[in-house]
Amino acid sequence: MKKQLSSLLLALVLLLSLTPAAGAYDIKTAASSPIAMSLSHAAYLDDSGALWTWGRGASGELGSGARDNSSVPVKVMDGVTAVSIANGVSAAIKSDKSLWMWGSNYHGQLGTKGSGDVNIGGGNNFDHASKHYVHITPVKVMDDVASVQAGSFYTAAIKTDGSLWMWGDNQYGHIGNNGESDKTDRYGYVYQTEPVKIMDSVSYATFNEDAHTVAAIQTDGSLWMWGKNIHSELGNNGQGDKFYEIEELDSVEYYQTTPIKALEHVTSVSLGANHTAAIQTDGSLWMWGSNYYGQLGNGTNTDAGEPVKIMDGVAAVDLGWSRTAVLKTDGSLWTWGRNCYGQLGSGSTEDSNVPVKIMDSVAAMGGYQDQSAAIKTDGSLWTWGWNYYGQLGSGSTENASAPVKVMDQTAAVSGHQGTMLAVKTDGSLWAWGWNYYGQLGSGSTEDSNVPVPVKTGVPGQDAAKGNDTPFSDVSRDAYYYEPVLWAVEKQITNGVTATQFSPGATCTRGEIITFLWRAMGQPEPEGSASPFADVAESDFYYKPVLWAYEQGMAAGANFSPKSPCTRSEAVSFLWHSAGRPEASSVTGFADVGSSASYAQAVSWAVSNNIVNGTSDVAFSPSDTCTRGQIVALLWRYLGK
């Protein structure tokens, strides 16, 4: 399985997050994003201060008082001002500045001395421990907290007085307290299970659990770093105050257990899995660490043990898995480094060790590892790179080597492990990608490669309750508006692109049979050989047509899958799928005789309010159907 997907975005005047990858978490004293996505669960903070969570719940990370998954949001608490989540862990700051956490406490990452409501451990399970306590309801950790970032292994918080506190797994000294701990397990791993103060006067902190490195910027602009240092991510030529011996490689791996100064005059820092980047007050970008794929952008593939200046005029930087993205002050987006999945957005899959310009008019950018995203100044969201789960929202699962437009009016985005979550400027929530645990919040566990509405249950927030679709050509007042939402949510069909549904386009026979087959649960056909000369196994409608043939919906030598579907054919397909119920002969339609092969189908469809005539006296059986008409028929038949 691909590793976690995520990173931070700043868009418009809001702090937005495409949640950073596998621990590249940011802490700021500014207001945090209203949405967050972890490996397998999501969170949303609504306008009233109510916190909602959904997705995986096995470690209690939903805070619902149980360990059940939920495919729709559940309310956790009120009075929340900020939320942060990681795999198996959740954290929230309330309006009184108190910090509350819940979920897995195996590494002491909740800061409650390893306590919990339930012990889910077992000697032979994946946790390798007989005791693995989890909190299934929120527990108060500390007061006077300005910001927090929860991690899967450790957590960091900045208090209102500017002091930085950390707790959790401390195997590589990333807690920053000289490697000290208050717990050691039977394997010799060490943990700090309650908060410990690391330093004062901190304005910003971040850590990356892939690299096990931590960084903090003090109010004077000095950058301090600690943790693992395999690729000289700390900027001190790979040195440290402790090390591990790797006998089979006859080498050592250094790590730093106390903060060391890496650079002065720093305004922001980003940590990748093997390289680091910092922006100084003059807008200059400095980078160091691994450069195997050219991710440092200095025209070489040679590692840098100390900071190297790359360019000027930089507003923001985001690091993925051996790739770098930069937003310059003029709104242009530049990328470089590894590009095997097209994650640079350059239109190719060739690596680059020099910056490549991707687009202009960018308000925010981010991503994780092999996936990238950007919000433009017009509010449009663009994605590119790795797309195994459909997390690009492009309508397919094909990788994209160039930016693909996903939606308009985007206010905030958060993503992780092949799943993405977005809030639009109208307040509606949308999600897409991997959905094994129900982390899309759509009420199902079906993946989606286009945005689907999150069922928050919050008046005015549900996209399905009156807000816009992801398609610019589907308006609220269109008769097919709700059918399109339903069809996309149920994975019956997507748009022809990420932003266009083309409701007026002609629907073919192959398309309607595919739509109907999906709506019926994608039943597996009994046979495997096509009975039609014009239907091949490589066609997307292959199984649907075989199923239709076995249901008696089609016969003959050819199916004509590319021919437009007529109104009479559409109602006949639906009538057959309903079991060919008896219906009275049609009266009133001069163009539908009682002896017509589709007469009973028309009668059944009209009497069940699935379709009407084109006039009081005409049904127009030979008229072709559009995509909007077909999804409306299906919705009235199966969804309404």
N, C-alpha and C positions, 0 to 999 in steps of 0.2 A: 504494500500500500504506500502511496505517495505520502511524504511527510507533510506537516502542517503548512497551510497557506495563509499568509497575512502580512500586514504592515500598517504604518500610520499615514493618514491623510489629513491635511488641513484644507478645508474648502470654504470659500467665501469667508464669512466672519466666524464660522463655527469650528470647533476642534472636532475633526472627524477621524475615524480610524478604520483602515482595512487591517484589523488587529494584527500586530506584528508576529512574525513567524517564530514559532517554537521558542518563545521567550524573549524576542526582541521587543520588550515592552517599554513603553515610555511613561514617565510620571511627570505631570505638570501641575502647578498650582492653579492653572486656569480651569474653567469649567470643562468637564469631560464630555465625550460624545454620548448621545442618548441611546446608542446601540452598541452592542459588543458581540463578537462571535468567537467561540473557542473551537477546539477540535471537534466537539460533538454537542455543544449546547449554545444557546443564544440568550441575550438579555436585552430588554428595552425599558428605558426610563421615560414614562409619559409626562405630559405637561403638568399633571397634578402632583408629581413626585412619587407616583406608584411605580414599583419595580416589578417587571414581568419576566419570567424565564421559561424556556422550553427546550426540548431535545432530550439528551441522555440524562438519566437521573440515578444511575446505579451507585454512584458515590455520594449521593445526597446533594449534588451540585445545583439542583433546582431550588433547594431550600423549601420544598413543599411539605416537609414532614414525612415523606416517604422516599422510596428508592426506585420509583417507577419512572419510565420514560414518558414524555408528553409531547404529542405532535401539535398541540396548540398551547399558547401562552398561559401560564398560571401565575396568579398574583402572589408575590412574596411579602412585600411590606410597603408601607407608605412613608412619606417624609424623607425620601432619598434624593440626594443631590449629585451623586456620581457612582458609577459602577465599573468594575473591572473583573474580567473572568479569564480563566485558563482551563486547560484540560482537567476536568474533575474538581475545579475549585471556583468559588465565586466570592466577591467582596463588594461591599457597598458602604458609602459614607452618607450618614444621615445629616439633616439640617443642623443638628446640634454638634456636628463635627465628630461624632462617635463613629468608629470603624467596626463593621460587622462582617463576619466571614462564615462560610459553610462549605461542605463538600469533603473531599479526601484530606486526611491529616496524617497520612503515612510518613511523610517527610517532616512533619512538624510545621508545614507551611501555613496552617491556620493561626499559629502563634498562641495556642491554648495548652501548651505543655503536652501535646499529643493526645488530648482528651477527645471524646466524641460521644454521640448518642448511641451508636451501633458499632459493634466490632464485626467487620466483614472479612477478617483475615482467615488464613488457613495455611497449614504447613506446606501444602503442595500446590497452592495457587500462584498466580503470576506475581503476587506481591512478595513472595519469598519470606513471609513472616506470619507468625501465629496471631499477631495483633495488628490490625489495620483499622483504626477507628475513623469514623466519618461523622460529621455533623449534618443531620438531615434538616435541621432548622438553623437559622442564623444565630450566632453567638457573638457577643460583644468582645472585642479584642483590646481596644484602647480608645482614649479620648483625644481631642484637639488635633485631629488629622486633617490635613489640607488636601492630600492626594495619595493614591495607592495604586500599585500595580500587582495584581495577583499572578503567581506563577505556578506551574505544575509541580515544581520542586521547592521553590522559595518565594518569598513575598517581600516587597519593599514599600515603605510609606514615608512620606515627608509630613512632619507635623507643622502646625501653624507657626511655630517658632523657628522653622527652617531646619530643624534637626532631621537627619535621615536615620531610619530604623529598618533593620532587616531581620528575617528569621526563616528557618527551614533547613533544607539539606546544605551541608557545609563541607562536602567531600573535597572540593577543589578550592576552598578558601573564599568562595564567592560571597559569603556573608560579610567578609571584610573585618572580622573581629579577631585577627591573628590565628584563625583556625580553631578557636575554642568552641566548645559545644557543651550542651547539658545532657546529651543522650548519645550512647553508642550502641548499635545493634550487634547481633551475634556474628555479623560478617565484618565488623570493624568499621562500618560506615558511621559517620558522625553527623549529628543534627543539632541545630539550635532551635528548640521548640517553643521559645517565647521571645518576644521582641528584644533586640539589643541595639543600643545607640552606636552608630558608626561615625558620624561626623556632624558638624554644625554648618550653618550658613549655606544650605543647599537649595538651589532654585530649580534643579532639574536632575532626574536620575533615570537610568534605563538599564536593562539587562537582557542578555540573550542566552536562553537555556540551551541552544544548540552548541554555542561556543563556551558556555559557562563563564562569560565575562560580564563585568558590571562597570558602569561609568556614572559619574556624578559631576555636575557643574556647580561650582560654588558661586555665590553672589558677586565675587570679584572677577568672574570669568575664567578661573582656573579649572582645568579638566583633570579629574582624578579617576584612576582605573584600578581594578583588581580582579582576581580570578584566574582562570586557566589561560595559558600563554603559549600554546603550541605553535602558532603561526606569527608570534609577536604581535598579537592583537592589542596588547597593552602599550605598544610603541616604545619599548625599552630593549629592543634587540633580543627578545625572547627570554629574558631573565626573570627570576622570581626568588622568593625567600624560602620556598620549599619545592620539592620535586618528587616524581615517581620514577623508579627505575623500570625500564621495559627490557627485561632480560632477553626475550627472543629477538629483539632488534638491537640489543647492545647500545641502548640510548636512554636518555632521561627526558621527561616532560616537566617543565617548570610551571609553577603557579604562584600567584601572589596573594597572600592572605591579609594584607593591609593596604589601604589606598596609597598609590604613588602618583605623583603629578606627571601628566603626559603632555600638556600644552597649556598655553596662556591665551587670554582674550577670546575665549570660545563662547559662542551663543547657542550652538546645538551640536549634538553628536548622534551618530547612528551606528549600531553594531550589527555586523553580518555574522554568518556562521564561521568565517575565517578571516575577515578583514574589518577595518574600522574607518570611519570618516568623521570629520569635524569641520564645522564652519566657524571662522573667526569673525570678529566684530566688523572687519573691513570687507566681508563678503567672500573672502578667499576660502577655497576648499582644500583641506589637507587629508591625506589618506595614508594608511600603512597596513601591513599584514600580508596575507597570501596574495599572490598575483599570477597564479597558475594560468588562469583564463584571461588575464589582462584586466581584471576587475578594478585595479587601481587607476587605470586610464592614463598612465604616463608614457604610453608608447612602447612599453616593454612587457615581458612576462616574468620579470625578476621580482622576487619578494622584497618588501621594504620593512626593515626592522625599526625604522623611526619615521615620523611624519614627513610626507613629501607633498609639496604644493602642486595642485592639479590645475586649478582655474580660478578666475575671479567672477564676481557678480552672481554669487550663488545664494538663493533664498532658502532652499530645502534640499536635503539629501536622504535617500532611502536605499538601504542595502538588502539584497536578497542572497540566495545561495550562489555566491561567486558572480553576482551581477550588481551593478550600481546604476541608480537613476538620480538625476539632478534636475531640480526646477530652478531656473535662473530668474533673476529679478525682472527680466523683460518678458516673463511668461513662457519662455521656450523650455521644452523638455528634452534632456539629453540622457543617453544611456550608453553603457559599455560593459564588457565582460563576457560571461558565458551566455550562449545563445542557442543551445541545442533544441529548445522548444519554441523558439521565436520570442523569448521573453524580453528581448531588447526592443521589439517593435519596429525593427529596421526594414522589414519586408523580406528578410532572409533568415537563415539559421546559422550563419557564420559568426564566430566569436569576433569581438573587437577589443583591442587594447588602447583605443583612443575614443574620445567621446563622439557619439553619433547623434545628430539632431533628429528628433522624432516628430514633434508637432509644436505649434505655437498656441497662444491664448489659453494656457493651462493655469488653473487656479489651485489645483492640488494634485499630488501624485503619490503613489505608493504601490504596495503589492507584497509578495513574499516569494522567496526562493525562485521558482520558475514561472510565476504568474505576475502580471503587472496591471495597473489600472491608473486612470487619470480622470479628474473632473475638470472640464473646461470652464471658462468664464461664463459661458452661456448656460451652465448647469447640466450639460450633457455628460454622461458617464461613458468612458471608453475602456476596453480591456483587451489584453493580448497575452500570448504565451501558452503555458500548459493548460489543457482543457479536458482532462480525462473524465471528469464527472459533469461536464457542462457548466463549470463554475464561471466561465466567461460570460454566460448569459446570452450567447450569440445565436442560439437556436440549433446548435450542433455540439458534438463532442470532439470536433477536429481542433487541433492546435491552431493558433492564429499568430502569424509572424508579423502582422501589422495591426494597428488598433482597429477594433470593431466597436461601433456605437451600440450601447445597450439600452439606454433610456435617457429621457430629458428630465429637467427639473429636479436634479439630484441634490440633496442637502447633505447626506452623510452615508458612508459605506463602511462596512466591516466584513472581513472575510477570514476563513480559516479552513484548512483541510478540504479543499474542493467545494466549500460552501460560501456563499456571499449573502449579505443582508444589507438592505439600503432603506433609507427613509427619504421620501421626496419632500419637496417644499410645501406640498399640500398636507403633509403629516401622515400620508399613507406609508405602510411598510411593505416591502417586497423582499423575497428571498429566492435563491436559485442554486442549483448544483447538487451536491451529495446530500442525501436525506435519510440515511440508514436509521438514525435515532429520532427522526421527526424534527430535526433542527431547522427545517424550513418554516415550521410553524403553520403549515398549510392544512393541517388536519389529516395528513397521510404520511406514509414513509416512502413515497415514490420520488425518485430523483426528478429534477426538472432542469432543462438546459435553457430555459427562458425564465424571466422573473414571474413569480406567482405571488398572490396576495397573502400576507400573514394574517391569520385570524386572531387578532388581539382581543376581541371582545370589548375594546375601548371605543365608545361612541365617537364617530368622526375620524377614527384612526384606521379602521379596516378598509383596505383598498376595495374589497368586494361590496362595501356599503356606500358607494357613491363617489369614490375618488377615481382618478384616471387609471386607464390600463397602461401597460408598457408600450402600446402601439399608438403612434401619432395619428393614424387614420381610423381609429375607433373612438368615437366621441360618446359622452355619457348619454346623450339623447338618442342614440342609434338603437333600433330594435334588436340588433345583435350584440349590444354592449354586454349584458349579463351572460348570454351564451358564450361569447368569446372568453370572458373571465373563467367561466366554468370549464370550457374545453381546454384551456391552457392549464388550469389547476389540475385537471384530471389526466393530463398528458395525452389528450385525444388528438390535439394538433398544436402546433406552434405558429408563429408568424413566418412569413416568407423571408424576413430578416428579423434582427433583434428589435427593430422599431416599427416595422410595417407588417400588418396582418393581411392586407389586400382583400378586404371583405367583398369588393366588387369583382374580383377575378373569378373566372369560370372554374368550377369544381369538376374534376374529371371522375370517371367511374372508379379508377384505381384509388383516388383520394377518398371518396365517400365510403368505399368498402373498408379502407384502412381506418378511417375515423370511427365507423360503426364497430369494427372488430376491436379496436382499443376501448371503446365505450362499453363493450360487452365483456371486458376483462381479458382480452387477448387469448381466447380459447385456442388450444393447440389443435390443429387439424389432424385427423386420423391418418390421412395419407401423406405421402411425401413427394409424389410425382405430379407435376402440373398437368391438368387435363386440357389446358388451352395452349395453342401454339404461340400465342403472343404474350405469355407470362413466363418469365425465366426466374430461376432461383435467386438470382442477384437483384431482382426488383424489390423495392421496399414494400410493395403490395403482394408479395408472393404468398405468404401465409394467410393474410386476409382473404385473398381470392380463393385459395384452397378451401378455407373454412366456408366461404360463401357458396362454393360449388357443393360442398357436402350438406349444406343447409337447404339446398334446392333453390338458391337465389339466382343461379346462372347456369346455362347449359350451352351446348354448341361447340364449334371448333375454336372459336376465339372469344375472348372476354372484352376486348376493346378497352383496355384500361386507360388509354390516353384520350378517349373520346369524351366530350362533355356529358355530364350526367343530366338527364332531363328530370322534370318534376315527377312524371309518372314512374320513372325508374327509382327515384329517391324514395317515394312513399312505398314502392314495392319492396325495396330492400328492407325498410323498417318493418313493414307488415310481415314479411317472412321471418325476420328475427324475433318478432313477437309471437310466433307460432301459428301464423295465418288464421287469426280469429275470424269467426263468421261475422259478417257485416251486411246490413241491408244494402240493396242496390242504390246507386247514386241517383238522386233526382235533382233536377234544377240545373245541372251542367250539360249544356247542349253538346259539348265536345267529349263527353265521357259516356259512351253507350254501355248498356248493361252487359253486353257480351264482350266488352274489352277485357284483356287479360289483367289489367290493373284496376278494374272497376271496384272490386271489393277492397283493395288496398286504399284507394282514394276515399271510399266511404268510411273505412275505419279511421283513417288519418283525420278526416274532417270532423267526424263525430267525437273524436278524442282531443279536439282542439290543437292538433299538431300542425295542421296546415289549413289554409282557406283557399277559396278560389281566387282567381285574378280579377273576377267580377262576380256579380250575382248569378250570372248564367254561364260563366266559362271557368274552366279549371286550367286550361292551357297546358295539357300534358306533355307537349313537345318542347316547351320552353326550357332552356338550359338553366341550371342552378349556379348561383355564386357561392363562394366560400362563406360569406355571411349568412346566406339563406340555409345552407346545409348545417352549420353549427346551431342555428336557431331551431331547425327541425329536430336535431338530436337532443338539444336541451329541453324542448317541450316534451319529447318522448321519454327521456331518461333522467333529466336533471331537475326539472322545474318543481 
